[in-house]
Amino acid sequence: MTQDNTHDERRHFKRIPFDAEAELSSSSGRWRSKLIDLSLHGALIKRPAGWAGATGEPCLLHIHLADNDISIHMEVMAVHVETEQIGLRCTHIDIDSIAHLRRFVELNLGDTALLSRELSALGDTHEQ
């Protein structure tokens, strides 16, 4: 078993590949990026040119869904920073954004039982 498979098995939240515009901002600036994938717990984005942040840095992530005027806004923390990508963990999300994100995940998972398990796991992670 490879390390990546082990990491995927520990993952509580299904990642959904999604191509969308994103904007990452922090106290040091604002950068345009592309969303790679999205889950109820965070996102993976392309590392923007000029971004010099570090693991643990709090940021704001705005995801613009191209087909309509819906945006998802979340407070995030960089949990892994690589040459090409930044992994972000959601630390807070407003009620409208979580409703949009939940609907997005529901449509893409196609399995209401899996969505229920993920929502339950989301509640568990925020209680710790």
C-alpha positions, 0 to 999 in steps of 0.5 A: 500500500502506498502512502497516498492510499493510506492518506486517502483511506484516512480521509473523512471527506470525499474530494470532488474535482472541480474547475472553478475560479478562486481567490485567496486572500490574507493579511499579505495580499490577494491572489487569483487561483484555480480550484482543483477539488473541494470537500466539506472540509476544505479545498485544494487550489493551484498555488498562485504566482507570488503567494509566499504564505506558509502552513498554518497561515489563516486565509479567506477563500472565495470560490466563484461557480461559473454557471451562476452567481453563486459564490462560496466563502470560507475562512481557511488555513493552509495545511500543506503548501507545495510547489504547485498546490495549496491544501486548505482546511476550512475553519469557518464558513457562513450559513449561505456558503455551507448551504451552497457547498452542501448542495454541490457535494450532494449533487456530485456524490449522488449518494445521500447516505454518504452525504449524511456520513460526511455531514456527521463527520463534519460536525464531529471535527468541529466539536473537537 
